[in-house]
Amino acid sequence: MESDKIVKIRHSLAHLLASAIMESYPKTKLGIGNIEFGCLKPWPQT
């Protein structure tokens, strides 16, 4: 099982990615994407 530390880092990076997407594309609506490496990824809905 992966360490708790890497899971927390991936979770934080997912938030940063979502924030960057929203800044670049303000009309984007975020949803929950696929689960990879034990982390839910926010992804733009088109």
N, C-alpha and C positions, 0 to 999 in steps of 0.2 A: 504494500500500500504506500502511496506517496506521502511525503512528509506534510504536515499541516502547514508548514511555512510556505512551501511552493504553491499549495492550493490558495492560500491567502494572497500571495503575490499575483497569481493568475486572475483572481477575482478583482483585485485592484486594477490590474491592467485592462480588464474588460470594461470597467467604469471609465478609465481614461480614453479607451477607444470610442466608447459611446459618446463621450463628451466632445471628442475631436470631430466625430461624424456630425453631431448636432451643430457644431460651430461652422463647419464647412457647408452643411446642407440644413439650414434652419427649419425647413418644412418637413423634414424626415420624421416619421413616426417609428419609434423603436419597439421591437418585440423581442421575444426570447427565441434564440436560434438553437442550433444543435448543441448537444453536450459533447465536448471533446476534452479529454484529459480531466474529467471530473469538474468541469467549470461550465456554467451556462454563459452563453455569449449573446449579448444584445446585438441585434442586426436590423438594419433598416428594412421596413416593409414597403414594397413598391406596388 
